Amino acid sequence: MPIRLNTPARLSVLVAVLLAVGGCTGTASHDLIATNAIAVPAEAIAGTHAIFVATTRAPAKRRTQLFDGERGNTLSFAKVDVTVPSVHETGRLERPRGGAKTNPAKHFAATRASLYDGDAAFRQALAADIARNGGRALVFIHGYNTSFDKAVYRATQIAHDAGYPGTPVLFTWASAGNPIDYVYDNNSATIARNALGDTLRLVASAGAKRIDIVAHSMGNWVTMEALRQAAAAGDRDFGGRLGDVILAAPDIDIDVFKSQLRDYGPPDKPFIVVTSARDRALNVSGFIAGRSRAGDYADARDLASYGVIVADLSNVDAGDGLNHTTFVENPVMVRMLGARLADADGLGNSESQLTESITRLATGVGQTMTSAAAVVITTPAAVLNVAIGE
């Protein structure tokens, strides 16, 4: 006889599993600006990135933390300068452990943060940076169990490893940064959907000619709701500025996700939905909810029928034990992400154009793999099995 768990029992299982494996991204909140950082020579730094921040988080009591996991009443704005060490390995997020000092020669390090009093000053600074970067902006929306500092560093890692040519913008909602606060995070994500829409319009008004979006895990719920609401308001592509939309490991009920896609309508430029049947975080989430999540949904053809492209990474390993961050922690995948975002011509509409583009992305980067793997690409018109590695 099968054992059926009631909701409290399912939640207890979720808590136990996530505590055991470390949750979606791990680590509790701590100071963003290190007061004990070690001075290093310039050659020890691979690059410095200005991360523009729009957030629904409340200001933290400690100024060095900047924002915490509590919910704010309004959108707040900041800019954080983050250095990447020369020893950085693609896909890694090198941070000090166990209270050790931040060493910019070994770790990602936030060196300076600026707060803006309202959206006008933020827009002015953002507009200047977008103009310097050719009119492009990348908006990253993180997932569940993500503290503010971790969100900033992840946005930096994506921009750096992908070699993104535009301005990185982090939209960070009020995640508690604690694996036991799944319900709190889900509600915080729902609260943030209007604010994300406002942020995307702000980025457009700052002069962005193309706005790319990368969302991860529960951040996809915020993203799809913001896009659905924009479509309902008659401006689903933000004045023609919407570029690539990468929906990685969506932690959304599959039926809700389909409903959101129906409300939005077939995208003019297909969204890319990144899935994996081996995503343990989504497997647990789906078990608790009693329904598959969009990010581990097995029927790629069904999803593609809504006008999206599905990239199945079930055969690709990630750097974490959950296979939940494969798209940014596997070196090949993050390079393919960068190549995709840098490809101004897009994936094309015909099957032959799509095949050529995907093959071009896989060629070369696959040579860094030590073992063979495959990414299965499903479009409304075709299924491609793209081999990478040896």
Secondary structure, 3 states (H helix, E strand, C coil): CCCCCCHHHHHHHHHHHHHHHCCCCCCCCCCCECCCCCCCCHHHEEEEEEEEEEEEEEECCCCCCCEEEEEEEEEEEEEEEEEEECCCCCCCCCCCCCCCCCCCCCCCEEEEEEEECCHHHHHHHHHHHHHHCCCEEEEEECCCCCCHHHHHHHHHHHHHHHCCCCEEEEEECCCCCCCCCHHHHHHHHHHCHHHHHHHHHHHHHCCCCEEEEEEECCHHHHHHHHHHHHHHCCCCCCCCCEEEEEEECCCCEHHHHHHHHHHHCCCCCCCEEEECCCCHHHHHHHHHHCCCEHHHCCCHHHHHCCCCEEEECCCCCCCCCCCCCHHHHCHHHHHHHHHHHHCCCCCCCCHHHHHHHHHHHHCCHHHHCCCCEEEEEECCCCEEEEEECC
